[in-house]
Amino acid sequence: MSRPIGSCPHTLDVTTSHSLTDPTAWGDGSLAMASAQLTAVGVGIHTVLIATDFSHHSDFALKYGLDFAHLYGAQAEIVYVLPAEDYVLAGPGGLLAAKDAARHDVLALKAKLRHSQAFEHDEDYHVSMLQGPVADCLLQLAGEKRIDLIVVGTHGRSGLGKIILGSVAEKVFRQSPVPVLTIGPHIRRPREISSTHHILAPCDLAATSHSALQFACSLAKSHNSELTVLHVAERTNSGMKLDPEHGKQEIREKLAEIVGKSADGVYIHYRIEFGRISSTVLDVATETDADFIVLGVRRSSGILDRFMWPIAYELVREAACPVLTIRGCAQPANSQ
């Protein structure tokens, strides 16, 4: 079922809609997003990578990923990564048993999708299995397939489920040049993407959040949904006397300047709050019944990301709705 390519053996027998000469976010000298790009009418997505571990919770990621693919007419690449390092102590026999179980699950998933009659194999989706470090394999396959959107779940029995909230999740969303949709453990019921009504876009005014905010505008335009642009200012203990309303107005103006022409055709509510950033964002997401949080994140700089820039990790871990992260191209002023 698999063959070695680099550190990740996997099958690669599905065609995509990209020409090999097309500039994409994965290389070819392009700094632009691939097909998950900002267009005059919204967001274009041609290829979606959906990571699964066959658990019940990862079915949520599968549903969201397939819904995005269906809504945008995109090809779906569904993949399971077998983390061979987890079976070192079990010996060769344990790894072989895990491979056999995974192959059985892949066949069962293919049969489930085929019987749903909603998708055609090889035309609408492809299911494959990789072996190796989870994040590395996902990013490698995403680059080879020129993926436009990566969808991952965060709760399951192994691989993704066990460590996705740690280094795996952050490595994927901080190193991926295309958007990553993370389905967290607090999501109890998947929603229909086609009925998206409210998007929340936190913005810290730093350059790393600009592309995410503009992407959120285009996503809202595509779904004809409302958009709340939120800035959270942490309170300081300094003795400075500030006019809060004047400060809020200045921030609103800066947010509107960042949004620019992306605001055309979108109902946007600018909101400024004071408090702890992550908890305030989560409170506003609950209050507005947000369908998605769209968040700009800084690029990975090593193993200390979670301790130096914990906000994105906390939101992905605690949010009751999916979090769509978009990696910024510059250093942030705030920690996300």
Secondary structure as UniProt FT lines:
FT   TURN            6..7
FT   TURN            20..21
FT   TURN            25..26
FT   TURN            28..29
FT   STRAND          37..38
FT   STRAND          43..44
FT   STRAND          47..51
FT   TURN            56..57
FT   HELIX           58..72
FT   STRAND          75..82
FT   HELIX           84..87
FT   TURN            88..90
FT   HELIX           91..116
FT   TURN            122..124
FT   STRAND          125..131
FT   HELIX           134..145
FT   STRAND          149..153
FT   HELIX           160..163
FT   HELIX           164..168
FT   HELIX           169..175
FT   STRAND          180..183
FT   TURN            185..186
FT   HELIX           193..195
FT   STRAND          198..202
FT   HELIX           207..209
FT   HELIX           210..223
FT   STRAND          226..233
FT   HELIX           244..259
FT   HELIX           260..263
FT   TURN            264..265
FT   STRAND          268..274
FT   HELIX           277..287
FT   TURN            288..289
FT   STRAND          292..297
FT   TURN            303..304
FT   HELIX           305..308
FT   HELIX           311..318
FT   STRAND          323..327
//
